[in-house]
Amino acid sequence: MLAKRIIPCLDIKDGQTVKGTNFVNLRTAGDPVELGKIYSENGADELVYLDITASHEGRKTFTQLVTRIAKEINIPFTVGGGINELSDVERLLNAGADKVSINSASLRTPSLIDDIAKHFGSQVCVVAIDAKCIDDTIHENGSPDIDGTWNCFMNGGRVNTGRDLFEWAKEVNDRGAGEILFTSMNHDGVKKGFANAALRRLSDTLTIPVIASGGAGTREHFHDTFKDGHSDAALAASVFHFGEISIPQLKSYLKEQGISVRL
């Protein structure tokens, strides 16, 4: 069985790491390079850096920051934000990134997924999907009903595309993406657990790995998304940034619970 991955996510705005709730109310969490070094040294399997306002503001991800990160950490990292064409991907890979994450651009131009996979390999292409359950069917624990309507959003959660989550994920899979990073906007920053029913449906119907994002609050939430959500990896931000969960302790706990992780 492949080891499950623990992935800290660093949302970047104006050169600083920030974190919010439901994609708003941002607060600063520290220097992205220093945080990355700490996570690398403490056993994170990978890192994700997202320039969260790049697509909305029409900018490019800071190549200089990617170069600094690559010099300081020794684990794979993914970079996203403002990637719209192959030249953006090439620039970021040359700066030291291992993978790129595309979201808004893939929804606007789905063929970009095919092009990245063809030119750089599927393993380079991570498609991030920000989706929200837009129905009123919400369980007592705050989790949207799996049978509800999940719509995909772009531009940092600002624009509802009307695309169905599961249909879009299947297309992403078929176009050659290497993995999907699914963030439930309903769960983001709320710390009540991941959207495991939706994650399980994605994981069980796709042939590529699915990374769970949105909702981590306790060690048990990571266990549940691996066990119940069938997720291949779990991504979190604030619980790591603000010291609520340490990665070494999290991995020891998961190991004790029978989850395969790299210690």
Secondary structure, 3 states (H helix, E strand, C coil): CCCEEEEEEEEEECCEEEEEECCEEEEEEECHHHHHHHHHHCCCCCEEEEECCHHHHCCCCCHHHHHHHHHHCCCCEEEECCCCCHHHHHHHHHHCCCEEEECHHHHHCCHHHHHHHHHHCHHHEEEEEEEEECCCCECCCCCECCCCCEEEEECCCCEEEEEEHHHHHHHHHHHCCCEEEEEECCCCCCCCCCCHHHHHHHHHHCCCCEEEECCCCCHHHHHHHHHCCCCCEEEECHHHHCCCCCHHHHHHHHHHCCCCECC
